[in-house]
Amino acid sequence: MTKKAKERGEQNVYPLKIDGENDSVMIHYGMNLREYYAGLAMQGLFTNHRNEDIAALASDAVRIADALLEELSKDE
């Protein structure tokens, strides 16, 4: 994975900042873009799941996410 694609994949999808009492701040970074894309790919792969190896489907989902990040990074 190229450096640019890796940096894009590390961006947070739904960061959340909560202002608390006494000027305290809690930040929840949520999942990163790579994890989000892999989850979406996994959903698509499961629509045609026919007793296949689950670990192989998970690996495919991550490869799909990485490929998407690479492709998106080419435009920058």
N, C-alpha and C positions, 0 to 999 in steps of 0.2 A: 504494500500500500504506500502510495506516495505521501510525503510529509503534508502536503496541502490537503489531501483527502483525510488523513488521520486527524489533522487539526479540525476540519469540518465535522468529523464524526464525534469529536469530543465536546462539541457545543451542547449545551443543555437544551432540552426540548421545552420543558415547562418549569422554569425556575420560579420559586415562590419566596417572597420576602414578607415576613410578618413583623410588624412593629409591636413590641411588647411594652411592659411597664418599665418605668425608670430608664428610658432611652435604650432599652435592650432590643436587639434585632436578632431574629432567627431566620436563617436562610436555608431552604430546602432546595437542592439542585435538581432533584428528580433524575430521570434517566437521560442518557445522552442520545444524540441523534443516531448513532450507530445502533444502539439497542432498540430504539424506536423503529427504525427501518427494518431491522431483523424481525421484530415482532409483527410488523405488517406483512413481511414476506412469509413468515410462519403461518399466518392466518390464511394466506392464499394457498400455500402448500397443503394445508390441512383440508381444504375444500375437496381435494381429490385423493385424500389419504385412504389407502386400501391395505391395512395391515402391514404397512411398510415400517422400516426401522426408524423409530422416533429420533434417535441420535443423528442419523443421517439427514433427516429432515431439518433438524436444528442446525447442523453444519451447513446445509444448503442455504438456509435462511441467512446465516451470517455471511456467506459468500455473496449472496445476492445484495445484501446491505453494503458490503465493501465495494462491489462493482458499481452500485449506484453512487456511492460517495466519490469514487474515482471519476465517474462520468460527469457528475456535477462540478467537480473541481476543475475540469478541463475548460469550462467557460470563464473562469476567473483569470 
